[in-house]
Amino acid sequence: MAFPSLPPSPSSSAATWRRRSGLVALLLLLIFLSFQVVVHVPSVRSAVSRRLFSDHRHRAAREAGHRSCPGCGDLQDVEDFNKTIAYTDQDGRIKLFKVTAKEFASSSIWENPLLPRDSQPLAELKESAEEQPLAIGSEANNLSSSAVSATQRPDPIKLKREVFRRRRKEQRIQELLQMDKEAELQMRNLATNSSRNFDNKVKVSYNIWRQEFHHTNTDSTVKLMKDQIIMAKVYATIARSQNEPDLYASLMKCIKESKAAIGDAHMDSELDSSALERAKAMGHVLSSARDVLYNSDEVSRRLRVMLQSAELNIDTVKKQNTFLVQHAAKTVPMPLHCLHMQLITDYHLRDGVIKEYFQAAALKDEEDKAKLEDRSLYHYAIFSDNVLAASVVVRSTVTNAKEPNKHVFHIVTDKLNFAAMKMWFISHSPLPATVHVENIDNFKWLNSSYCLVMRQLESARLKEFYFKAHDPSSLSDGNENLKYRNPKYLSMLNHLRFYMPEIHPKLDKILFLDDDVVVQKDLTPLWDVDLKGMVNGAVETCKESFHRFDTYLNFSHPKISENFDPRACGWAFGMNMFDLKEWKKRNITGIYHYWQNLNEDRKLWKLGTLPPGLITFYNLTHPLDHTWHVLGLGYDPAVDIAEIENAAVVHYNGNYKPWLDLAISKYKAYWSKYVDVDSSHIRHCYASKQ
């Protein structure tokens, strides 16, 4: 059903007219505002400035009585108009930007100030447009003053940097545009080669702000407080001499408090909580003392006296330390003494289970008798008076051997320790290897008429050198050669290494091992090393200027300077492969006797076996690879752990032997893991130590 249309009433006609009139007025306003449409250009103005300017325009529209309407989108086509765009620069000044509609990119979007802010799209503008300051209209000036108050003036240095970067970029673009094809091809090839050779590994860089370089254990405060104490002592001495009792009392009080605050601290974290306050108080007192007592000559004189006194104290402490270390190194620890005594007791009693051990050992000795002279087997020579040390050498070698049944150990000890050494290897036989223990006193050829060093070791002069307090090497006379006052230099076991053919006349090759080494790998490849006609195979120890011949020998003596090169490289005893056939051919023992006889007055070298070894095997030593033998675990706490792990033999040469309490703790595990802790003797002796 169709309803007839009603004629318009006069009131509705008037309302329609008023709406049209309002639309016309609004359209005129929008045309005016279209000349000042705001386009977002992020590179030249901040978000704060855009918001301020938009707010000003909204406020102006509301004051003019205009309201937003849904028809604002019906704007006329503006493609033929020149547009003037207003914006605020970085300094908060409002500027005009003239541009035609054709210069707008497809991504440029008009911002309608009458639409809600949430619906406004962002707009960008080409950088080719020109900027002109706004110089017209009082309203623009008001807006400028409002914008300036809401922004901060930027740093002029940063602005200069931005201008410089922009100019440099433009200059580079021009250079690239003018580049010829040959230069372009060359640059392209360089870039290709650079990318091929690029190392993408992350390199370590140092930065003090990184957490791993933030050192919490500093000692700056401790050092500061100690320096304050030194200066306070100087001023206290001067105050006392110049009759300043109050100042003297204040300084002594601060010294006492600072010492109490420091205590035994070595790092700032160990200081007492009152340390900083004590340091500040000391600083105030020192400042007052300096104003009253400071005299450069007097202070420098006092400091020189204190320095000399400190140097004397340090020298005395060093001597005492050397003496005590030497004393501790040559003493026998209680558990080790206990072990020796228990083994000696079992050896002589031979009752119960011990008797069965001896019976089994006697049978095995008969079976292994032929092995002792079998040249096809791997033979080791060990000279030791330390049961526990020798057991570790044998056990570590057998544990890491690929064919332990082919290894034969020849151990020589003295009469005092023979029973203990024999008993240990009877009750703890490292099967299937062979161990043969001998007593040095059974070597009938070893006498003072044949062995010159034995006569020297028994001489009264040498014993006086070791044991008389008035000797120049004593502590009281301040000689630094205290390390030579060690009983091991009086032991013939230490010199048996120069008599290998006499001890093992039927063998062609033998590997000498010290009793302070630990074997970590199979050593059988050493028998295949070609010594190239040399007698001794050893690892060289010279590094730059260290451990060369002039370190061990007296080159001021003509006999030494005429026969040897002071820069010749030294090598190490402790793991040495000896070719006994070449030894006999070159009469090595005779050479040793010759030089040992010349050194009876100890003018060529001090005591020990390495200097005569360097002389005896001069130009007769073949250098082995360093991985075979790593030294220093008995004195150097800085030996590379990776080298230790990779070494075939590690050597605890030095005073800090692994069985002593002096041992360097981080190296001790390499030795202790080969100690037979299942032994009842060891459990008993080391349990009593606890």
SULURMO-V817606 format. One record per residue. N is the residue number from 1. RES is the residue in one small letter. D_FIRST is the distance of its C-alpha to the first C-alpha in Angstrom with 1 decimal. Layout:
BEGIN
{{N & RES & D_FIRST} {N & RES & D_FIRST}}
END
This chain:
BEGIN
{{1 & m & 0.0} {2 & a & 3.8} {3 & f & 6.6} {4 & p & 9.8} {5 & s & 12.8} {6 & l & 15.6} {7 & p & 19.1} {8 & p & 21.5} {9 & s & 23.9} {10 & p & 27.6} {11 & s & 28.0} {12 & s & 25.6} {13 & s & 27.4} {14 & a & 30.7} {15 & a & 29.7} {16 & t & 28.5} {17 & w & 31.9} {18 & r & 33.8} {19 & r & 32.3} {20 & r & 33.1} {21 & s & 36.6} {22 & g & 37.1} {23 & l & 36.1} {24 & v & 38.5} {25 & a & 41.3} {26 & l & 40.7} {27 & l & 40.7} {28 & l & 44.0} {29 & l & 45.5} {30 & l & 44.5} {31 & i & 46.1} {32 & f & 49.3} {33 & l & 49.2} {34 & s & 48.8} {35 & f & 52.4} {36 & q & 53.4} {37 & v & 51.4} {38 & v & 53.5} {39 & v & 54.3} {40 & h & 56.0} {41 & v & 59.4} {42 & p & 61.2} {43 & s & 64.5} {44 & v & 64.9} {45 & r & 63.3} {46 & s & 62.8} {47 & a & 59.7} {48 & v & 60.9} {49 & s & 61.1} {50 & r & 57.5} {51 & r & 56.2} {52 & l & 58.1} {53 & f & 56.9} {54 & s & 53.3} {55 & d & 53.7} {56 & h & 55.2} {57 & r & 52.3} {58 & h & 49.7} {59 & r & 51.9} {60 & a & 52.0} {61 & a & 48.3} {62 & r & 47.8} {63 & e & 50.5} {64 & a & 48.7} {65 & g & 45.6} {66 & h & 43.5} {67 & r & 41.2} {68 & s & 40.0} {69 & c & 36.5} {70 & p & 34.3} {71 & g & 34.5} {72 & c & 38.2} {73 & g & 37.9} {74 & d & 36.6} {75 & l & 40.2} {76 & q & 41.5} {77 & d & 43.6} {78 & v & 47.1} {79 & e & 49.0} {80 & d & 50.8} {81 & f & 52.0} {82 & n & 55.3} {83 & k & 54.7} {84 & t & 57.0} {85 & i & 56.8} {86 & a & 58.3} {87 & y & 60.0} {88 & t & 62.9} {89 & d & 66.0} {90 & q & 68.3} {91 & d & 70.2} {92 & g & 67.0} {93 & r & 67.0} {94 & i & 63.7} {95 & k & 63.9} {96 & l & 61.8} {97 & f & 61.1} {98 & k & 60.3} {99 & v & 58.6} {100 & t & 56.4} {101 & a & 53.1} {102 & k & 54.7} {103 & e & 57.3} {104 & f & 54.9} {105 & a & 55.0} {106 & s & 52.0} {107 & s & 52.5} {108 & s & 52.4} {109 & i & 49.4} {110 & w & 48.5} {111 & e & 48.4} {112 & n & 45.8} {113 & p & 47.3} {114 & l & 44.0} {115 & l & 42.6} {116 & p & 43.7} {117 & r & 47.2} {118 & d & 46.2} {119 & s & 44.0} {120 & q & 46.7} {121 & p & 48.1} {122 & l & 51.8} {123 & a & 53.1} {124 & e & 56.4} {125 & l & 58.2} {126 & k & 60.9} {127 & e & 64.4} {128 & s & 65.3} {129 & a & 63.7} {130 & e & 66.1} {131 & e & 66.3} {132 & q & 66.9} {133 & p & 67.6} {134 & l & 65.3} {135 & a & 67.3} {136 & i & 64.7} {137 & g & 62.7} {138 & s & 63.7} {139 & e & 60.7} {140 & a & 61.8} {141 & n & 65.2} {142 & n & 63.8} {143 & l & 61.8} {144 & s & 65.1} {145 & s & 67.0} {146 & s & 64.4} {147 & a & 64.3} {148 & v & 68.2} {149 & s & 68.4} {150 & a & 66.1} {151 & t & 68.0} {152 & q & 71.5} {153 & r & 73.8} {154 & p & 74.5} {155 & d & 78.0} {156 & p & 79.4} {157 & i & 81.3} {158 & k & 78.1} {159 & l & 76.6} {160 & k & 79.8} {161 & r & 79.4} {162 & e & 75.9} {163 & v & 76.9} {164 & f & 79.9} {165 & r & 77.7} {166 & r & 75.2} {167 & r & 78.1} {168 & r & 79.8} {169 & k & 76.6} {170 & e & 76.2} {171 & q & 79.8} {172 & r & 79.5} {173 & i & 76.5} {174 & q & 78.5} {175 & e & 81.5} {176 & l & 79.3} {177 & l & 77.8} {178 & q & 81.3} {179 & m & 82.8} {180 & d & 84.3} {181 & k & 83.7} {182 & e & 87.1} {183 & a & 86.7} {184 & e & 83.1} {185 & l & 84.5} {186 & q & 87.3} {187 & m & 85.0} {188 & r & 82.8} {189 & n & 85.9} {190 & l & 87.0} {191 & a & 83.6} {192 & t & 83.7} {193 & n & 87.3} {194 & s & 86.3} {195 & s & 83.4} {196 & r & 85.7} {197 & n & 88.3} {198 & f & 85.9} {199 & d & 87.0} {200 & n & 84.0} {201 & k & 86.1} {202 & v & 85.4} {203 & k & 88.5} {204 & v & 89.8} {205 & s & 89.4} {206 & y & 90.8} {207 & n & 88.8} {208 & i & 90.1} {209 & w & 86.6} {210 & r & 86.1} {211 & q & 86.5} {212 & e & 89.3} {213 & f & 91.4} {214 & h & 91.1} {215 & h & 94.6} {216 & t & 94.7} {217 & n & 98.3} {218 & t & 99.8} {219 & d & 103.2} {220 & s & 102.9} {221 & t & 103.3} {222 & v & 106.2} {223 & k & 108.0} {224 & l & 107.3} {225 & m & 108.8} {226 & k & 111.8} {227 & d & 112.4} {228 & q & 112.2} {229 & i & 114.8} {230 & i & 117.1} {231 & m & 116.9} {232 & a & 117.2} {233 & k & 120.5} {234 & v & 121.7} {235 & y & 121.0} {236 & a & 122.4} {237 & t & 125.7} {238 & i & 125.8} {239 & a & 124.9} {240 & r & 127.7} {241 & s & 130.2} {242 & q & 129.2} {243 & n & 129.3} {244 & e & 125.6} {245 & p & 125.4} {246 & d & 121.9} {247 & l & 120.3} {248 & y & 122.2} {249 & a & 121.0} {250 & s & 117.4} {251 & l & 117.6} {252 & m & 119.3} {253 & k & 116.6} {254 & c & 113.8} {255 & i & 115.6} {256 & k & 115.9} {257 & e & 112.2} {258 & s & 111.0} {259 & k & 113.1} {260 & a & 111.8} {261 & a & 108.2} {262 & i & 108.8} {263 & g & 110.8} {264 & d & 110.6} {265 & a & 107.3} {266 & h & 107.0} {267 & m & 103.3} {268 & d & 101.2} {269 & s & 99.2} {270 & e & 102.4} {271 & l & 103.4} {272 & d & 103.5} {273 & s & 100.5} {274 & s & 102.8} {275 & a & 103.9} {276 & l & 101.8} {277 & e & 102.9} {278 & r & 106.5} {279 & a & 106.1} {280 & k & 104.7} {281 & a & 107.6} {282 & m & 110.1} {283 & g & 108.6} {284 & h & 109.1} {285 & v & 112.7} {286 & l & 113.4} {287 & s & 112.0} {288 & s & 114.3} {289 & a & 117.3} {290 & r & 116.7} {291 & d & 116.8} {292 & v & 120.0} {293 & l & 121.9} {294 & y & 120.6} {295 & n & 123.5} {296 & s & 122.7} {297 & d & 126.3} {298 & e & 126.6} {299 & v & 123.2} {300 & s & 123.8} {301 & r & 127.3} {302 & r & 125.9} {303 & l & 123.1} {304 & r & 125.8} {305 & v & 127.8} {306 & m & 124.8} {307 & l & 123.9} {308 & q & 127.4} {309 & s & 127.4} {310 & a & 124.0} {311 & e & 125.3} {312 & l & 128.4} {313 & n & 126.3} {314 & i & 124.0} {315 & d & 127.1} {316 & t & 128.6} {317 & v & 125.4} {318 & k & 125.0} {319 & k & 128.6} {320 & q & 128.0} {321 & n & 124.8} {322 & t & 126.6} {323 & f & 129.4} {324 & l & 127.2} {325 & v & 125.0} {326 & q & 128.1} {327 & h & 129.5} {328 & a & 126.3} {329 & a & 126.1} {330 & k & 129.6} {331 & t & 129.4} {332 & v & 128.5} {333 & p & 125.5} {334 & m & 126.3} {335 & p & 124.1} {336 & l & 125.7} {337 & h & 129.1} {338 & c & 128.2} {339 & l & 127.0} {340 & h & 130.3} {341 & m & 132.4} {342 & q & 130.5} {343 & l & 130.9} {344 & i & 134.6} {345 & t & 135.1} {346 & d & 133.4} {347 & y & 135.4} {348 & h & 138.8} {349 & l & 138.0} {350 & r & 136.5} {351 & d & 135.8} {352 & g & 133.2} {353 & v & 130.2} {354 & i & 131.8} {355 & k & 134.7} {356 & e & 132.2} {357 & y & 130.7} {358 & f & 134.1} {359 & q & 134.8} {360 & a & 131.5} {361 & a & 132.1} {362 & a & 135.6} {363 & l & 134.3} {364 & k & 131.6} {365 & d & 134.1} {366 & e & 136.2} {367 & e & 133.1} {368 & d & 132.0} {369 & k & 135.4} {370 & a & 134.9} {371 & k & 131.6} {372 & l & 133.3} {373 & e & 134.9} {374 & d & 132.3} {375 & r & 131.3} {376 & s & 128.1} {377 & l & 126.6} {378 & y & 125.0} {379 & h & 127.5} {380 & y & 126.8} {381 & a & 129.4} {382 & i & 128.7} {383 & f & 131.3} {384 & s & 130.3} {385 & d & 131.7} {386 & n & 128.2} {387 & v & 127.2} {388 & l & 123.5} {389 & a & 123.1} {390 & a & 124.8} {391 & s & 122.7} {392 & v & 119.5} {393 & v & 120.7} {394 & v & 121.5} {395 & r & 118.4} {396 & s & 116.0} {397 & t & 117.8} {398 & v & 117.7} {399 & t & 114.1} {400 & n & 112.9} {401 & a & 115.3} {402 & k & 114.0} {403 & e & 117.3} {404 & p & 118.9} {405 & n & 121.7} {406 & k & 123.1} {407 & h & 123.5} {408 & v & 126.9} {409 & f & 127.5} {410 & h & 130.9} {411 & i & 131.1} {412 & v & 134.2} {413 & t & 134.8} {414 & d & 137.8} {415 & k & 140.1} {416 & l & 138.5} {417 & n & 135.0} {418 & f & 136.1} {419 & a & 135.9} {420 & a & 132.4} {421 & m & 131.1} {422 & k & 132.6} {423 & m & 131.3} {424 & w & 127.8} {425 & f & 127.5} {426 & i & 129.3} {427 & s & 126.8} {428 & h & 123.8} {429 & s & 124.5} {430 & p & 121.6} {431 & l & 121.6} {432 & p & 121.7} {433 & a & 123.2} {434 & t & 126.9} {435 & v & 128.4} {436 & h & 132.0} {437 & v & 133.4} {438 & e & 136.7} {439 & n & 139.1} {440 & i & 140.1} {441 & d & 143.6} {442 & n & 144.1} {443 & f & 144.1} {444 & k & 147.8} {445 & w & 147.5} {446 & l & 145.7} {447 & n & 148.6} {448 & s & 149.7} {449 & s & 152.1} {450 & y & 149.3} {451 & c & 146.3} {452 & l & 147.0} {453 & v & 143.9} {454 & m & 145.1} {455 & r & 148.3} {456 & q & 146.3} {457 & l & 144.0} {458 & e & 147.1} {459 & s & 148.8} {460 & a & 149.5} {461 & r & 148.1} {462 & l & 144.6} {463 & k & 144.6} {464 & e & 145.6} {465 & f & 142.7} {466 & y & 140.3} {467 & f & 141.8} {468 & k & 143.8} {469 & a & 142.0} {470 & h & 144.0} {471 & d & 143.0} {472 & p & 141.0} {473 & s & 137.9} {474 & s & 137.9} {475 & l & 135.2} {476 & s & 137.7} {477 & d & 138.6} {478 & g & 135.0} {479 & n & 135.1} {480 & e & 131.6} {481 & n & 132.9} {482 & l & 132.4} {483 & k & 130.4} {484 & y & 133.6} {485 & r & 135.1} {486 & n & 133.6} {487 & p & 135.6} {488 & k & 133.7} {489 & y & 135.8} {490 & l & 138.9} {491 & s & 137.7} {492 & m & 139.0} {493 & l & 135.8} {494 & n & 134.1} {495 & h & 136.6} {496 & l & 136.6} {497 & r & 134.0} {498 & f & 136.8} {499 & y & 138.7} {500 & m & 136.2} {501 & p & 138.6} {502 & e & 141.2} {503 & i & 138.7} {504 & h & 137.1} {505 & p & 139.7} {506 & k & 138.1} {507 & l & 134.5} {508 & d & 133.2} {509 & k & 130.0} {510 & i & 129.0} {511 & l & 126.1} {512 & f & 127.1} {513 & l & 124.7} {514 & d & 125.2} {515 & d & 124.6} {516 & d & 121.9} {517 & v & 119.5} {518 & v & 116.5} {519 & v & 115.7} {520 & q & 112.0} {521 & k & 112.1} {522 & d & 114.2} {523 & l & 117.3} {524 & t & 118.7} {525 & p & 117.4} {526 & l & 120.0} {527 & w & 122.8} {528 & d & 121.2} {529 & v & 121.2} {530 & d & 123.7} {531 & l & 125.9} {532 & k & 127.4} {533 & g & 131.0} {534 & m & 130.4} {535 & v & 131.7} {536 & n & 128.9} {537 & g & 125.1} {538 & a & 123.4} {539 & v & 120.3} {540 & e & 121.0} {541 & t & 120.1} {542 & c & 120.6} {543 & k & 117.6} {544 & e & 118.2} {545 & s & 121.5} {546 & f & 121.5} {547 & h & 123.6} {548 & r & 125.9} {549 & f & 129.7} {550 & d & 130.5} {551 & t & 128.6} {552 & y & 131.0} {553 & l & 134.3} {554 & n & 136.7} {555 & f & 136.8} {556 & s & 139.4} {557 & h & 141.9} {558 & p & 143.3} {559 & k & 143.2} {560 & i & 139.4} {561 & s & 138.7} {562 & e & 140.9} {563 & n & 139.3} {564 & f & 135.6} {565 & d & 132.6} {566 & p & 131.1} {567 & r & 127.6} {568 & a & 127.8} {569 & c & 124.9} {570 & g & 125.5} {571 & w & 124.3} {572 & a & 123.9} {573 & f & 126.0} {574 & g & 124.0} {575 & m & 122.8} {576 & n & 125.3} {577 & m & 125.9} {578 & f & 129.7} {579 & d & 131.3} {580 & l & 134.6} {581 & k & 136.2} {582 & e & 135.6} {583 & w & 136.7} {584 & k & 140.1} {585 & k & 140.5} {586 & r & 140.0} {587 & n & 141.9} {588 & i & 139.2} {589 & t & 141.1} {590 & g & 144.1} {591 & i & 142.0} {592 & y & 140.7} {593 & h & 144.2} {594 & y & 145.4} {595 & w & 142.8} {596 & q & 142.9} {597 & n & 146.6} {598 & l & 146.1} {599 & n & 143.7} {600 & e & 146.1} {601 & d & 146.0} {602 & r & 142.2} {603 & k & 142.4} {604 & l & 140.2} {605 & w & 137.3} {606 & k & 136.6} {607 & l & 136.4} {608 & g & 133.9} {609 & t & 133.4} {610 & l & 130.8} {611 & p & 133.1} {612 & p & 135.9} {613 & g & 133.2} {614 & l & 131.9} {615 & i & 135.4} {616 & t & 136.4} {617 & f & 133.3} {618 & y & 133.2} {619 & n & 131.9} {620 & l & 131.8} {621 & t & 128.3} {622 & h & 125.2} {623 & p & 121.9} {624 & l & 119.3} {625 & d & 115.6} {626 & h & 114.5} {627 & t & 112.2} {628 & w & 115.2} {629 & h & 116.5} {630 & v & 114.7} {631 & l & 116.9} {632 & g & 116.6} {633 & l & 115.1} {634 & g & 118.1} {635 & y & 117.9} {636 & d & 114.8} {637 & p & 111.5} {638 & a & 109.5} {639 & v & 110.0} {640 & d & 106.8} {641 & i & 105.2} {642 & a & 104.0} {643 & e & 107.5} {644 & i & 108.8} {645 & e & 106.1} {646 & n & 107.0} {647 & a & 110.8} {648 & a & 113.0} {649 & v & 115.5} {650 & v & 115.0} {651 & h & 118.1} {652 & y & 118.6} {653 & n & 121.4} {654 & g & 122.2} {655 & n & 123.0} {656 & y & 119.7} {657 & k & 120.3} {658 & p & 117.5} {659 & w & 119.8} {660 & l & 120.5} {661 & d & 118.4} {662 & l & 118.6} {663 & a & 116.3} {664 & i & 113.2} {665 & s & 110.6} {666 & k & 108.0} {667 & y & 110.5} {668 & k & 112.1} {669 & a & 109.5} {670 & y & 110.6} {671 & w & 114.1} {672 & s & 113.4} {673 & k & 111.1} {674 & y & 114.3} {675 & v & 116.3} {676 & d & 117.0} {677 & v & 115.5} {678 & d & 116.1} {679 & s & 119.9} {680 & s & 121.4} {681 & h & 123.7} {682 & i & 121.0} {683 & r & 118.9} {684 & h & 121.9} {685 & c & 123.1} {686 & y & 119.7} {687 & a & 118.6} {688 & s & 121.8} {689 & k & 120.6} {690 & q & 117.5}}
END
